[in-house]
Amino acid sequence: MISTALASAMSRRNVHYGWAVVAATFITMLVTAAAMGAPGVLIVPLEKEFGWTTSEISAALALRLVLFGLLGPFAAAFMNRFGIRRVVIVALALVCVGFLGSLGMTQLWQLLLCWGLIIGVGTGLTAMVLAATVATRWFTHRRGLVLGLLAASSATGQLLFLPLFAELTTRFGWRVALLFICGVLVLTALVVLAFMRDRPADLNLPLYGETKVTHPPRARASRPC
């Protein structure tokens, strides 16, 4: 696998593979933050095309924000149960499906479904709990630095992508802008598949700052009654 080869190459240079995981996580959170902010740019185009009011469009955005906040504890449980990489891939896929589905929408309920429910769940799965999980699983030293870097990804994503997104919307229309975001999401998913690993033990590595490989505890088998 790419991650195994890269981990070996980084180890020979005394660089821990956890930093590659941090980079993949940073890109993921950066792109999902851009996806979170992108619909706000489209309020005026949607008003002009469909005749929806600002309050009606904002209802979908509000639903997305509510789900983004509520799903944090569940996202942590999913990561513990299924692994970080699987949860992140599912989250990116949901956001992409939500945007693609909205390309053909004609009714307000479709906006609520795509931008509110589907994208809300997808972005909620990659909330700050992702940063905390990566920092805890891969680092005993420099956790504060890792959390600080990943926290900066949200503002960085909106700073980098929203002006470009607005320019694409103005020049080519909101559907082209959404296709651009979907393309970025697909590329991010490929990065996650290539470089994200759930734990250092998957690569036979200790946590950053440790010297011994620590394997996660196995789930205890339930005893028959």
Secondary structure, DSSP 8 states (H G I E B T S, - for coil): -HHHHHHHHHHHTT--THHHHHHHHHHHHHHHHHHHHHHHHTHHHHHHHH---HHHHHHHHHHHHHHHHHTHHHHHHHHHHH-HHHHHHHHHHHHHHHHHHHTT--SHHHHIIIIIIIHHHHHHTTSHHHHHHHHHHHBSSSHHHHHHHHHHHHHHHHHHHHHHHHHHHHHH-HHHHHHHHHHHHHHHHHHHHHH--S-GGGGT---BT-SS-------------
